[in-house]
Amino acid sequence: MKKSELVEAIAKQADLSKAAAERALDATVEAVTKALQKGDTVTLVGFGAFYVSERKARSGFNPRTKEAIEIEAAKVPRFRAGKVLKDAIK
């Protein structure tokens, strides 16, 4: 599903205009992004949780040259699905 399709679904479900649904979606994404930047966890009960995970530094290789490289540690966004979402997909 693309963003435009999601906006259309939100507009239909919530009886909103597409413009209002897009603003609501953009505001939600921005709020989640800002919370993750601060290191917070965003939990939507039943749906799931967005959180930041630390990835350790590791060694790897360049697939083109087969040269060994060091991959730096990084913070990465993660999503853990909630029980209601998991059960809905079964």
C-alpha positions in Angstrom: 0.0 0.0 0.0 1.4 3.4 -1.0 0.9 6.6 1.0 -1.8 7.8 -1.4 -3.8 4.6 -0.9 -3.4 4.8 2.9 -4.6 8.4 2.8 -7.6 7.4 0.8 -8.4 4.6 3.2 -8.0 6.9 6.3 -10.3 9.5 4.6 -12.9 6.9 3.9 -12.8 5.2 7.3 -12.8 8.4 9.3 -15.1 10.4 7.0 -12.5 13.1 6.3 -11.4 14.8 3.2 -8.3 13.4 1.6 -6.4 16.7 2.4 -7.3 16.4 6.1 -6.4 12.7 6.2 -3.0 13.4 4.6 -2.3 16.2 7.2 -3.2 13.8 10.0 -1.0 11.0 8.6 1.9 13.5 8.1 1.5 14.8 11.6 1.5 11.2 13.0 4.6 10.2 11.1 6.3 13.5 12.3 5.3 12.9 15.9 6.6 9.3 15.8 9.9 10.4 14.2 10.5 13.1 16.8 9.8 10.7 19.6 12.3 8.2 18.2 14.9 10.9 17.7 14.6 11.6 21.4 15.0 7.9 22.2 11.4 7.4 23.3 9.2 4.4 22.5 5.8 5.0 20.8 3.3 2.4 21.8 -0.1 2.1 20.2 -2.0 -0.5 22.4 -3.1 -3.4 20.3 -1.2 -2.3 17.2 2.4 -2.3 18.3 5.4 -0.3 19.4 8.0 1.8 17.5 11.4 2.0 19.3 15.1 2.6 18.6 17.6 -0.2 18.8 21.4 0.0 19.0 23.3 -2.0 16.4 26.9 -2.9 17.4 29.9 -2.2 15.2 30.9 -5.2 13.1 33.1 -6.2 10.3 31.8 -6.9 6.8 33.0 -6.8 3.2 32.5 -4.8 0.1 30.6 -7.1 -2.3 32.2 -5.5 -5.3 35.8 -5.6 -4.2 35.6 -8.3 -1.5 37.6 -5.9 0.6 37.1 -6.2 4.4 35.4 -3.1 5.9 34.4 -2.0 9.4 30.7 -1.1 9.7 30.1 1.5 12.4 27.6 1.1 15.3 24.2 2.7 14.5 20.8 3.4 15.9 18.0 1.9 13.9 14.2 2.2 14.1 12.3 -1.0 14.9 8.7 -2.0 15.1 7.3 -4.7 17.3 3.7 -5.8 16.4 1.1 -6.0 19.2 -1.1 -9.0 20.0 -4.2 -7.6 18.3 -2.3 -7.0 15.1 -0.6 -10.4 15.2 -3.9 -12.1 15.8 -5.6 -10.2 12.9 -3.0 -11.5 10.5 -3.3 -15.2 11.4 
